[in-house]
Amino acid sequence: MVFYRVGTSFKGDEEMATKNIPQEVKKFEIESYKRPKNLKELRKTHVPFSGSPLKHPYDPEKVILIPDPYSLSPFYYEFNSDDIAYVEKLPSIVNLDGENITMARFWVKKMSVGMVCTPFLVEETKE
């Protein structure tokens, strides 16, 4: 099992920080991190979340995790980078077009604030 730490240096941070409009979210790089000495302690103080990690579109202090990137009804988690103790690399998944999607498990500190975001199309319902 390999553990990783979320990196904070991303290409284009300055450019993305100046824009407040929706745009394509880039994948971020994760750095190697030593395996925790006590996994039982990690489980007591952190909760695991699995999915495809992405760089936040405008806040370099946050990261996004998409649990099922190929779902027809996508949702994602948003966490502060400081609340993530470890990122464990998981096997990548491949779509029908042969594109690889990086998967990871975030170990998030208990009692920290995260967000679950569910996009939806705004329209009037007809009766």
C-alpha positions in Angstrom: 0.0 0.0 0.0 1.4 3.4 -1.0 0.5 6.7 0.7 0.6 10.1 -0.9 0.4 13.7 0.3 -1.6 16.3 -1.5 0.8 18.7 -3.3 0.2 22.4 -3.2 2.1 23.5 -6.2 0.1 23.4 -9.4 0.7 24.8 -12.8 -1.4 27.8 -13.6 -2.3 28.6 -9.9 -1.9 32.4 -10.5 -4.0 32.3 -13.7 -6.8 30.3 -12.0 -6.8 32.4 -8.9 -7.6 35.5 -11.0 -10.6 34.0 -12.8 -13.9 33.6 -11.0 -15.7 31.9 -13.9 -16.4 28.2 -14.4 -13.6 26.5 -16.4 -12.1 23.1 -16.9 -10.7 21.6 -13.8 -7.2 20.2 -14.0 -5.9 17.1 -12.3 -3.4 17.8 -9.6 -0.2 16.0 -8.8 0.3 14.1 -5.5 3.7 13.7 -3.8 5.0 10.6 -2.1 4.5 10.4 1.6 5.7 7.9 4.2 3.3 5.2 5.3 1.8 6.1 8.7 3.4 4.3 11.6 0.0 3.4 13.2 -2.9 2.7 10.8 -5.2 2.0 13.7 -4.6 5.6 15.0 -5.3 7.0 11.5 -8.6 5.1 11.4 -9.5 6.6 14.8 -8.8 10.2 13.7 -9.6 10.2 10.0 -12.3 9.0 7.6 -11.5 7.6 4.1 -13.1 8.9 0.9 -12.3 7.4 -2.5 -12.6 8.8 -6.0 -10.8 10.7 -8.7 -8.9 13.7 -7.3 -9.0 17.1 -9.2 -7.6 20.5 -8.5 -10.1 23.0 -7.3 -10.9 25.5 -10.2 -10.1 28.7 -8.2 -9.1 27.9 -4.6 -5.6 26.3 -4.3 -6.3 25.5 -0.6 -9.1 23.0 -1.6 -9.3 19.8 -3.6 -12.1 17.9 -5.3 -12.8 14.2 -5.2 -15.2 12.6 -7.7 -16.4 9.2 -6.3 -17.7 7.9 -9.6 -16.3 9.9 -12.6 -18.4 8.0 -15.2 -21.7 8.2 -13.4 -24.7 9.8 -15.3 -25.6 11.6 -12.1 -22.2 12.9 -10.9 -21.5 14.5 -7.5 -18.3 15.4 -5.8 -16.7 16.1 -2.5 -14.8 19.3 -1.7 -12.2 19.3 1.1 -9.6 21.7 2.5 -6.1 20.5 1.7 -5.1 21.0 5.3 -7.7 18.5 6.5 -6.3 15.7 4.4 -3.6 13.7 6.2 -2.8 11.1 3.6 -3.8 10.2 0.0 -3.5 6.6 -0.9 -3.1 5.8 -4.6 -5.7 3.3 -5.9 -5.8 1.4 -9.2 -6.8 3.7 -12.1 -10.0 3.1 -14.0 -10.3 3.1 -17.8 -13.3 4.2 -19.9 -14.5 2.6 -23.1 -12.3 5.1 -25.1 -9.2 3.9 -23.3 -8.7 7.1 -21.2 -7.2 6.5 -17.8 -8.7 8.1 -14.7 -6.5 8.4 -11.6 -8.2 7.1 -8.4 -7.2 7.8 -4.8 -8.3 7.5 -1.2 -8.3 10.7 0.9 -7.9 10.3 4.6 -9.8 13.3 6.0 -9.6 14.5 9.6 -12.7 13.8 11.6 -14.9 16.9 12.5 -13.4 18.9 9.6 -15.9 20.6 7.2 -16.3 19.2 3.7 -18.9 19.7 1.1 -20.9 17.3 -1.1 -21.8 19.1 -4.3 -24.5 17.8 -6.7 -24.8 19.7 -10.0 -28.3 19.9 -11.6 -30.0 21.5 -14.6 -32.2 24.4 -13.6 -35.5 24.3 -15.5 -39.2 24.6 -14.8 -41.2 21.4 -14.3 -44.2 20.9 -16.5 -47.3 19.4 -15.0 
